[in-house]
Amino acid sequence: MSFARLLPLLLLVPALSFADADKNFKVAPNQFSTGSVVEPVANMAVEAKGAAMVSQKPVFPLKSNNLYWRHKKGPKEYQWVQGQVNFTNFKKLHAFSLGQAHLNSFEVAQMRFYASQNKKAFQDEDDLYFDKYFIYSPRVPKLFFIKNGKWQILNETDLPGVAVIKSDRKDVYAAFEDAPTKKLPKAVYPLQPDTYVFMFSAPGTLPVADIGVVKSGEVLVMKPQLVAIDADASKAPDLSVGISDVKKTKNLEETEILFDQFIAELQKVVDLVDTNEFVKLYPKMKSAESVGLYSGEPNYETYRSAYEGTRMKAKSDWLNSNMKGVPELNTAFKKKLDSLQALPLRGSMAPTSFEPVTDKVVEGEDSTAAKMKAVRFKFGKDKERFDFAWEGTAKGLTAEELYKLFTEHASEVTVYITIKQNKPVWIRKDGVITGRHHYRYTRIEFEYQGNNMVGLGDFSLPGYIVDEPEVQEWLNHYDAEDIALQQGAAAEAKAKAAAAKESAKNDTVYAKDAYMPEFTKMSIPRIIRDNTFGAVALIDSGMFRYRGSVVRLSPFAIMTTEMTQKLFDQTMLRQQDSTKRIKDRSSFKNPSKPVHNITWDDARAACKLLGGDLPTEAQWEFAGRADNNEGALWTIDETADVGDYAIYRENSYKMGKKSQAYGPQMVASKKPNAWGIYDMSGNVAEWTRDKYFMFSFWVESSNPTGAMMGFSKVYKGGSWKDGESALNLTKSDDEDPRYWSDAIGFRCVFPRKLFEGR
């Protein structure tokens, strides 16, 4: 960057002098005192447990239904108190949603907040309150903080409310309609101002759905009306199926047939029961007007649907209470079905058909040149128990060889199918089971002349099976596991999942994300590998903090490594006009090392040749930070070591020219980020699509594209020549687009539509 361009920026330094290092604007862990007595303050919003309040170290994740008070006792001493909410004083607080600001409670609890940008680092607010979803100030409607060297702002949002459940019974089970397995405590906090549908039940009573409106800073009191079941009036119905019959069934299919017989007989008995008594005793549905709503509003319709569904369940319970022995018989069926469905299933199955799958023919090419890439097998019959397909190759065989094997020796090949659990989906229509279909396929093997070859490909299901919610839930869960394994991060992913599961035992979430817009992590992108594009991460749309604002990005795909010299040479061969091919001027030669010594124009031309482009700065940073607010990924690790993630000055440039470590190294030789993307920090810095302009302060809220004015281009990530500070993913530099250096390379982004169906 020339001095003439740098001079105006130097003149701005006095005005920007407040931007100290982030560490001065954070609360260090050793600044939280332990065991000291906390003196009460006026209008305190926390009611501590016990006679005295004692400061403790913050423990994460924060627990739901608790409020945490951070009190500044001295310049470098903070006290941390956990307790229940004092709702009288809580109403006086200013609330700031963490979800809307794309922050999480772990971050903000260790950040300092200020009433204005004119404050010095030590002039942060004395008293702040925290929970999993909000930060609260007793003083100001705006809070300022420093993140990645920039002043940023939190604007006030609606103060959440609380729901209190009052009942004479101690064994009442309460839950939200859309989270029926998560038991609510007697006071549910915090809740976004909104309409809520509750489900109530207790042993020996009929379940009921109710509706209530939570207002900002107010307490909603719910008093469930639970009707007791008269077990003494029960009579045994005349059924041909008994518990002993259930125990005698030998397999899943036999049990299903017997269950269908039981249901058919039970329905005939039910049709003879007089239900007028149930109608008289069961609570009536509340009108929309009684809760300040209009009939037809989505919130009220949710309640109507929940009420009707719960009433149907209550009616079933009431009918069961009048049918002695039926609940026990139903439990026996459930236990038997659960045990059988938990078992894996492996067996041989002959395909009903098979066909080759070829690459799409490029317009103008000879159609006979299309290369076979896989073989597609169809199994079972339409609407039957087994109805699925598989597409792929076999280990040790090409697609052509696998196809030839079945063409010439199909009768000699045995195909084995493995199902993770022998649990079909039960498809119902108008309450009647119309079919049971397997869907948990996980493995295919081909056995020929004593050789067993594992299939390498994917199973597919017909639409009527895939559309079932049970199937969707399992497929999404299975795909997430599969992606983690493909990325070579299975151990890390399992460790994180175990930790999350363990913390969940002690930290029940009482409200779903739609109620409490917490900063939720995105799913790990799927990574595909392709001879044309290399390895590419398919990134979904999402929101993240960018230059002090929360912005949204549309889906895109990005290379998981920098453009290698090998892939660059292959890309240039796509340019039919040899005179327009760009020469690789990399000075550190190796097919697996990143391309360098390339100008912005040539880098972009290479991406365009592949059907992509250079990433915008926002796309690059979103992919690099992997849904994290930190710009230095190594600081997230328990033991922070920049050398685990980056090739940089300390482990490359300083090694000297005689060392093999000097200069750019082979891509993906360091740890990837959480999304399986490598070398976003270090190795070579990377061109982005954005222009640079010194006085560009506006950031678009959706798909930012950088400055509208300016000539130079932005590059990011730092290189093998740079120190640790330059590797921060939120930082950037700029250069003349004609400039080239052995420290600058690039990677490409692509439209997601290029990878549809893969």
N, C-alpha and C positions, 0 to 999 in steps of 0.2 A: 504494500500500500504506500503510495508516494506521500512525501511530507505535505505537498499542497493539498491533498485530500484529507490528510490527517489533522492539519492545522485547525479547521473549524471544530473538530471534535475535542481537541486539546483545550480550546477556549470554553468548552462546556463543562470541563472537569470540575470547576468550583461549584457549579449548580448541581452536579451529580455526586458530590462528595459524600452524601448521606448513604450511598450504596456500599456499605461495608460488607465484609465477608458474612455469609449466612450464619456462621457459628456464633457471631456476636448477638444474633437475634434469635437464638435458640436457648432453651433451658436444658443444660447438661444434666445427665442422670445423677451425677454426684451433688447437684444443687438441690435435690429433693431431700429434705431432712427426714429422719426416721425416729419415732418415739417421742418427739417433742409435743407438748400440750399446745393445742390450738385455741387461741382466745376467740370467743364468739364476737361477731360484728353485727351491727344493726341490720335488720331485714334479711337475715341469713336464710338462704333458700334450701339449706341442707339440715335435716334432723339426724344427727349422728346416733349410732347405737351405743348405749351405755351412758354413764354419768358424765364422762369427759371425752372430748374429742382429741384423738392422738394422730399425729401425722404419720403417713406410711409411704412406701415407695409405690409408684403407679404400677399396676399389673394389667397386662393386656392379654386378650381383648377385654374391654370394659363390659361389665355385666348389665344386662337389660334390667329395667325396673329399679335402677340406682342412679343417683346423681352424685357427681364428683366435684368437689370444690378445690380450686387451686388458689392458695393465698400467698402473696408475696410478703415474706416477713422481713427481708433485707435485700440489699443489692444482688446478692448471689445465694440467697436462701429462699426456697419455696416449700410450702406445706401442702400436703395432698390428703384430702379427707373424703371418705366414701360414706354415703348415708341415704336415707329415704328423703323424699321430696316434701318440703313444707309448702303446700299448695297456696297458702295465703301470700307468702312472699314470692313464690314462683311466678305469680301473675304480674309482678312488677319487673320481670327480667326482659331483656331484649334477646331474641333468638336468632341464630344464624345457622341455616341448614348446611351440613357438611356434604350431603348428596348433591345439592345444587351447585356447590362450589368445587365439586370433584376432589374432595379431601377426605381423609379418614381420621378417626379418633386418635389413633396412634401418632399420627403426624402432629395434629394440632395441640395435643397435650404437651408436646415438647417444643412448641413455638411460642415466641413472645408476640403479644398483640398490643396495638397502640391506638390511641384516640385520634391521631392524625399522622401525616407523613413528616411532620416537622419535629418529631420526637427523636431523641438520641436512643442508642441501643438500651441503656439502662432505665429509660423512662416508660416502661411497659405498664399495662394495667395491673393493679394490685390484686383484684379479685375477679376470677372467671369461673364459670361452672361448665361442666362437660357431661355428655352422655354419649351413647354409641352413634347418635345421629345429629346432634346439635352441639354448638358452643353457645354460651349465654353470657351476656354482660349486664351487670346491675346498673351501669352508668350510661353507656353510649349506644346509639343506633347504627353506628358504623365501626368496623374494626379494620385496622391496617396491619399488614405483616410483610416480612421480606421472605421471598422464595427464589432461589437461584439468582440472587443478586438484584432482584427487582421488587419494588414496592407493589403490593397487590391489596385488594380490598374485599371485605365481606360486607354485603348489604343485608339488612334486617329482613327476616322472613316471619311468617305467622308463628306465634307461640303455640307449641303443641298443647294438647289437653290430656285428660286422664279418664279412664273408665274404672269405676269401682263396682264390684259384684257383691251384693248383700243377700245372704240367705241364712236361715236358721240351721240348715244342714252344713256340716263340715266337709262332707264328701262330695260336694257338687263339682262336677267336671265342666269347665267352661273353655270354649275355643272360638276362634274366628271361623266364619263359614268356609273360607278358602284355605284354612290351615287346621283342619279338624284334629290332627294328631299332636298339635302343640298346645299343651295345657296352659291356660292363663292363670296367673295369680289373682288374688282378690282385688288388687289395684294394678291396673295396666298402664304403664307410662314408658316413653312418651307416645302420644298418638297425634297424627296430623289431623287438623280440623276436617272432619268428613263424616259421612254416614257409615256406620258399621253394622254388620250382621253377625250375631252371636249364636252359638250352639250350646245348649245346656243339657246336662244329663246327670243322673245319680243312680246308684244301685237300687233296683226295685221301683224305678219310676219310668215314665214315658219321656223320651227326649223331646225338646222343643227348640224352635228357632225364634229369635227376637231381634229387634232392630232399635238402634239408638243413634243420636247425632252428637258427636263430640265437637264442642266449640272451642275457639282459641282461648287457652288459659283456664278453661272451665272443667268442672268435674261432672261426668255423666254417671249416674247411679242406675245400675241394672238389677232388678229383683226378679229372678226367674220363677215362673209358675210351673212347678213340677208335680205331676199327678202320680200318686202311688198305684202300683199294680196289685190287684187282689189275687194273690196266688192260690188262695183257698178254693176259689171257684173253678179251678182247672179240672178238665176231664180229658182222658186219653182218647184220641181219635182212632178210628178203625183203619190201620195201615198194614200192608203186607210186608213192608220193609222194616227190619229191626237192626239194632246196633251189631248183633252177631253176624248179620248178613254183610255189613260193611267190613267187618274184620276179616271175613273170608275171601274178599276179592283179592285176586292175585296180581293185577297190574292196573295201570291208569285207565285203560280203555274200559275194563270191566267195572271199575269204580264209577266212571262217568255214566255208563249205561244204567247202573243201579241208582245213581243220583237223579237222573232224568225221570226214572220210574217213581221215585220218592216225591219229586216235585209235582208230577202229574196227579198222583193220588192226593197229595196235600191240597192242591188247588180245588179239587172236587169237594173236599171237606170244608175249606174256607168259604166256598160259595154258599154253603148252607148256614153259616153263622150270622146271627142278627147283630148288626153293627150300630144300631141306634144308641146303645149305651155309650159307646166310644165317642160318638158325635156330641153327646151331652157333656161329657167330662173333659174333653180335650180343649185347651185354650184357643180362643178364636184369633184369626189373623188380624193384626193391627191395620187400620186404614192408613192410606198415604197421608191424609190431612192431619192425622194425630201426631205425626212426626215432622210436620212441615214440608212434606213433599207432595208431588203430583203423581197421580196414577199414570204409569207409562214411563216415568223417569227410570234410567238405568239402575240407579241405586235401589229404588223401590222394587223394580222387577227382579233384582238379585235376591232381595228379601223374600219376595213372593215365591220365587223358585225354591229358595232354601226352606221356606216354611212348608211348601207343598211336599218337598222331598222328605223333610223330617217328619211331617205328619204321616206320610206313607210308611216310614220306618216305625213310627210310634204305633201305627195301626197294626203293623206286622207283629211288633212286640206284644201288643194287646191280644192279638189273635193267638200268638204263641203261648201267652199266659193262660189262655183258655184251652190249650191243647197239651195236656200232660205228656211229657216224654219227647215232644218234638224238638225243643231246644237242644236236648242231650244228643238226639239223633243227628241234628244238623251239625253239632260240634264234632261228632264222630266222623262225619263226612269231611268236614274241613280239615281235621287232623290227618286223615288218611290221604286226602288229595294233596295237602301241603307236603307230606313226607314223600309221596311218589313224584311230585313235580320238582322237588329239589334235586333229584338224581340226574346225573348226566346221561346222555343217550348216544350210543355209537352203533352204527349198523351199515350194511351195504345197501346200495340202491342204484338201480340201473337208470341212466338218463333216458328220458323219452325222446329227446332230440339233441343234436349238437350242430353248430355251424361256426365257420370262421368269422373273426372280427378283424377288419382291416383298417388301416389309417385312412383318413379322409384324403381324397385325391385333390391335389392343388389344380386349380383351373388351368388348362393348357397342357397338363401332363398326360401321358399315356395311362389310361385306367388300368392296364395290365401291370403297371409298375407299383400298384398299391401293395404295401407290405402288410402281411398278416401280423397282428400284434397280440391276439388272444384267441381263445376258443370259448364260445358261449354254450353252456349246457342247460337244458330245461329238465326239471325233475317233477314227478307227480302229475296231477291233473287239476284243472281249474275247479276251484271251490272245494277241493278235497283237503284232508288233514295235512298232507305234504303238497305244497304248491309253491315252488321257488325256482330260481335260476342262479347260476354261478358263471362268472366270466374271468378268465385269466390263463395262466400257463402252469406248468409243473416244474418243480425244482429239478434242474438238470436237463430239461427239454425246452426247445424253442416252441413257439406257437405252432409253427409248421409241423414240427415233429409230433407234438401232442395230437394235432388234427389227423395226421397220417396214421398214428397209432390206432385211433378210434375208427378211422375209415377202413383200415385193413384188418384190425384185430379186436373189434369192439366186444365180441363174445368172450374174449380171453382176459379182458380188463375188468377188475373189480373196483368199484368206486365206493369208498367209505365216507360217510357223513357223520360229523360230530355235532351234537346239540348241547350247549352249555348246561341247560336244565330242561328236563322233559316237561316243560310247562307251555302248553298251547294257549293262545288267546281265545277266549270264549266270545263269540260274536252273537249279539242278541238283537232281536227286532220285536218291538212291542212287548218286551219282557220275556220273550221266548228265545231260547238258544237255537240259533240257526246253523251254527257251525263252530268247530274247534280247529285251529290251524297253528302249526308250529312256525316259530320265527327266530328262535335263538340259535341260529346256525353259526358255528365258529370255525370249522375246519373241514377241509376236503382232502382226501388222499386217493391216489391211483396206484393199484397193485397190478403188476404185470410180470409174469414169469419169476415170481419171488422177490421182485424189486418194489419197494414202497416209495412213491414220490409224492411229496407234499405239494398241494396246490398253492399257487401264489396268485391271489386275485380277490374278488369281492363277491359276496352273495347279494342277491336282489330279491325283493318280494313284490307281489302284485299290489296294486293300489288299495284294494279293499282290506288288505291286511295291514299295510303300512299306515293307513289312516286311523287305525285304532289307537287311542291315547296310551294304552298300556305298551303297545309296540313302539310308539314314538319315544316314550320315556326310556325304554331299554336300549333302543338304537342310539339315542343321544349319549347315554351313559357309556355304552360300549365303544362308540366312536371316540369319546374323550380319552378313554384308557388306551385305545389303539394308537391315537395320535401321540400321546406321551411316550409310548414305547418306540414309535417310529423316530422320534426326535432324540432317542438315546437318553431320555431324561426320566426313565421309569422310576429309578430309585429315589430321585429327588421329589418326583410327583407323589409317590407313595408316602414319603416322609411328611410332606406338607399336608397330605390328606389325613394322615394319622393324627398329626398335631391338631388339625382343624376339628377332627372328630372328637378328640379328647377334650378340647376346649369347649366344644358344643355341649358336652355332658354337664359342664358346670356353668354354662352360659346360654340358657334357653332363649331363643329369639321369640318374642311375643307378638311381633307384628311383621307382616310380610313387607317386601321391599317397596311395593306400590304404596303402602301406607307411610313407611319410613324410607325416604329416598337416600339410603346409605350409598357411599361410594362402593359399588360392587365390581369385582374383578371380571374382566371379559374372559370368554373361553379361549383356550389355546388355539391359535390358527392351525388349520390343516396344512401340511406341507406336502407338495407333490414334487416328483423328480422327473425331469424331462431332458432329452438330449438337445433340444433346441434352446430352452430357456434356463437350463440348470435347475437347481433346487429353488422352489418358489413358495413363499408363505401366503396363504389366502386369508387376508385380514378382513374381518367384518367391520361394519360401520360402528362408530363409537364416539365417545366424548372424552376430552382430556384437557388439562390445564396447559395453555400455550401462550407464552408472553403475557402472563397475568390474567388471561381470560379463559373461560371455558368454551371450547369450540367443538364442532361436530365434523367428523370426516365420513365420507361415503366409503363403501367397500372398495378395496383395491388389492392387488397382488404385488409382492416385492421380492426380489432375489434375496435369498438367505445369506449369500456371501457377496463380496465385491466381484465385479466382472473379472474372470480369470483370463490369462493370456490364451489358454486353449479355447475357451468359449468365444473369446473375441475373434480369434482366427476363423473359427467355424461360422461365426456371424458374418464376417466379411465375405465368405464364399456365397452367401445369399445375394450379394450384390452382383447382378449379372454383368454390369458394365465394370470391367476390371479397372478402368481408369478412375472410377469413383471409390474404389476400395481404400479404406483408411489403413495406413501402415502402423503396426504396433511398434512404438518407439521406446518401449520399456527397456531400461538399462539393467535391471536385475532380472535376468531371464530364468523362467521356470514355468511350465504349463499351468501349474497350480498356484502361482503367485498372482496377485492382482495386476491388472493393466495400470500403468502409470505413465508419466510424461505425455499426457493427453489433454488437449484443450477442451473447454466446455462445449464448443460447437461439434467437435468430433465425437465426444462422449454422447451427446444428445442424438447425433446422427446414427450411432450404433444402436441405441435403444429404439429409435424410430424404425430401424431396419428389422427389428424383432417384433414390431407392432406395439411397442411401449413408449416410454418417455423417461426422462430423469424425474425423480420424485420431487414434489414440492418440499419446501423446508418443513412444513407441518406434517406431511406424510412420512418423511424421513425420521423426524423426531418421535412421532407416534409409534412407528415400528421399532425404533431404537429403545425407547423407554419401556416398551412392553407393558403399558397400562400401569405405569408407576410414576409418581411425581418427582422422584429423584433423578437428577441428571447424571450422577455417577453411580452406576449399577453396583460397583463393588462395595459401596457403603451399606448396602442392604444385607450383605453377608455377615455372619457372626464374627468372622475374622476378615476385616477389610484388606484385600490385596489387589491393587490395580493390575498387577502382573498376571492374575488369573484370567482376566478378560481382555487385556490389551497388549499389543506390541507397540512400545513407546520408547521414549528417550532412554530410560534406565536400562531396559533389557534389549535394546537394539542399537541406537545411535552411539551411545557411550561405550559400546563394546569395541568400537574401532573397525576400520575397513578390512582388517585381516580376519575378522571373525565372521563365521557363517551367519551369526545373528544380526549382522549389520545390514540394514535396508529392509524393505518389505519382505514378509515371510509368507509361506503358503497359507491360503485362506482357511478359516475354520480350524486353526491350530490352537486357539484359546477357547475358553468357555463361551457358550452362546448366552443370550439373554433368555428370559422366561418364555419367549415365543420361538426359541430355536433359531434366532437370527444372529449371525456372527460378525465380529469385527466392526461393530458400529462405533466403537471407540478404538482409535489407533490403527495400525498397519498403514493404510493410506487414508488421508482425508478424502471426502467424497463431494463431487459437484452436486448441487441441487438445481432445480428449475428456476428458482426465485431470483429476481433482481434485488440489488441492494441500493437503498437510499437512506442517507443519514437521518433525515427528519421524517421517516415513515413510522407513525405511531398507531395507525388504524389497523385493527386485526378483524377480518371478516369472521362472523360467528359460524359460518359453514364453509368448509373446504377452502381455507385461506390460501392465497396464491402469491403473497409477498407484495413488495412495493410496485406501484404502477409506473413510477419514474425510476431513472437510474440506468447505468450502463454495465457496471460490474455485476458479477454473479456470486451467489452465496455458496460456500462450501462448508462442510461440518465434519465433526468427529475427531479431529486431530490425527496425527500420523506418527510414524516411527521416529520422527525427529523431535516430537513435542513432549513437554513435561505433562504431569498429571492434570494440572488445571485446564489445559487445552482440550482434554478428552471429555469434558463434561458435555453431555448430549444437548443441553439447552444453549450452549455457546455456538457462535458461528463466526466465520471470517468471510472476506470477499476478495475477488480478484478480477482482473480484466479477462473476459472470456477467451482471449487469444493466448493467455498465459498457460504454460505447462511446467510441471515439476515432477521429480521422482517421488514426491510426497503426496500427490493428488491422483486419485482414480475415480471410480464411480460404480454405482449399481443401478439397475433399471426397475421401474414399476410398470405394471400392466393393467389393463381393464380386466375385471373379474370374468367378463363374458368370454375371454379367450380360453378359460378353463372350465366352462360349463360342461357338465356331464362327466367330469373326471374325478 
